[in-house]
Amino acid sequence: MIRLERRPAPSKSWTYLAPLLAVAATMIAGAIMFALLGKDPVLAIKTIFWDPVFSPQFGSYSRPQLLIKAGPLILIAIGLSLGFRAGIWNIGAEGQYIMGALAGAGLALALYPMELPVLLPLMVLAGALGGWAWAMIPGLLRTMFNTNEILVSLLLVYVAEQILSAAAVGFLRNPEGGGFPGSRNLQSYPSAHNAEIIANTGIHWGVVAALIAVIAAYVLLQRHILGFHIKLAGEAPRAAKLAGVNPARLILFCMGVSGALAGMAGLFEVAGPAGKISIDFGAGYGFTAIIVAFLGRLHPVGILLAGLLMALTYIGGELAQLMLSLPAAAIQAFQGMLLFFLLAFDVFSHYRLRIATGRAA
Amino acid sequence: MDISLINLIPLLMAASTPILLAGLGELVVEKSGVLNLGVEGMMITGAITGFMAAVATGSPTLGFLGGAAGGAALALVFGALTQGLMSNQVATGLALTLFGLGLSALLGQAFVGLKPPVTPDLPIPGLSQLPVIGPMFFDHDLMVYFSLFAVAAVWAFLRYSRPGLILRAVGENHAAAHALGYKVTRIRLMAILFGGAMAGLGGAYLSLVRVPQWTEGMTAGAGWIALALVVFAAWRPFPLLIGAYLFGGITVLQLNMQAAGVNVPVELLSMSPYLVTILVLVVMSAAGAAAGAPGSLGRPFHASR
């Protein structure tokens, strides 16, 4: 008889091992999936995980792309991880990302074509505010009426998508765009352009912001009383209550920070790599960031690594689409599988396997 | 435009059927103490597996069975992870949705633009001949009748049957149910499979009847609305029916208004079902509906010896 026995404390080594095993298992399961699709599995895995970084042919293009994709993922996931640690589930980051982009781009488009040296910082602020405000809706509803924040934050994604399409075809449409949907391109508006800081590296202000967020979250969780309260509320809610942690404040803080970071990510994207508000601006970063947060063990450094890995699957996936005509959906399923395997392997950090010999007493 | 009741009611019933089926399944799952946030993923998987089965066999009935099987298969993954490996239910449910969206898009590639076999209407002899209420209530396809039957069946099962009582006991207090000798994990697994099959049926209804064709991401949040409905209904089947028809009504009304070119922004109309869902959630939670939640909802269970 094989049975599971609860560990007195989570195993340290399994906490590190589980994500690695999950990645390995996903590669194997993914290879099987690709083989079923009639593709060479080894070549597919190599194209996704190896070629974007090391291929002499594509590397120079895709290495900067890696940071461009990882930036928003890490920025959003850092914010989400704070709430997830405290048992506060903001899963509507996609909506906050969109609203942040709309707020920041809206500001820039309102001032167009005025050149203003502080415009980009102001836009970042507006983006953060937009995301923050959108996240405050589920936050306040939770604290005031005890409304489930999971459902409200998620449902607001669909509302934000409608506002996005209204903006793209209506109030933010480029008046000189010949009636096509989409706003002016911020890349050709120097004050508003979130350009690369060092050419051909992919490093723009959003990537810098992501790194700052990683460090700030690390300090917050390790050194600050608020970080301690977040961890306490998640792991021992009763103890947190007795220690005088104010749950409403914690909810508003976690929702607010995750919303603001998601909003900033949206702004950096619209002012940089995307360039403009368009109907398909929301690319699912807000949802993939959930996988990144879990894969990174809700730990800032883990999230940094997980964000890079997830960005790799995005770029490798695009490459595989191009080279092997692997369907885009296969990568999406692949990323979902990764989270499954991680959750499955996680059992061993909390339980140990016991193989009972002979008769169980 | 013809926004008359005779036209709206049948449309409303058809529009509500997917969320009604999925919500009913989730209601049973939550009654057993499990929170499965993967409804959206199971629905979309059911939508494509049902569509594939219907196109391959030419039979809508087999299509619906295929949809149920697809939803249940995905639910099995959720069950294995949360019940077998004690994973976090919120995270696993989210993973299910993300995976389901990807998997369905992958499976559906060859099916974009195809037409499924037509699901015939089954007018009930006699009743459907009645003036006004005949065409309104008694001239529907099989699944609409089935969804209504399922509401009554789930209600009777939970309220009057012994297995229903055990299921509720497991959901209210799994430690006590375990102490009484009930197989908590097994009962929950069966509830999860039922929930998956119902979500799959709801998804298949979307792709086979409502739309009817396959497009990526076609559930567009229906699974999340179904989840909200369960809270709205305070975990009771008949209020769930009312809630589903309410949202079906809003959906139909806003679609008709869009088609009629009413002077309201299209985006505002399209977001109205989500806004109303949020509004209703707020009203219900302010009224204390969460107090009706099963006691062990979302808490993992591990029998220690």
Interface residues (C-beta under 8 A of the other chain):
Chain A: L4 E5 R6 L37 W89 I91 L141 F145 N146 T147 N148 I150 L151 V152 L154 L155 L156 V157 Y158 V159 Q162 I163 S165 A166 G170 F287 I290 I291 F294 P327 A328 A329 A330 I331 Q332 A333 F334 Q335 G336 M337 L339 F340 L343 A344 D346 V347 H350 Y351
Chain B: L37 V77 L81 L85 M86 S87 N88 V90 A91 T92 L94 A95 L98 F99 G100 L101 G102 L103 S104 A105 L106 Q109 E216 A220 G221 W224 I225 L227 A228 V231 P265 E267 L268 S270 M271 Y274 L275 T277 I278 L281 V282 S285 A286 A290 H302 S304
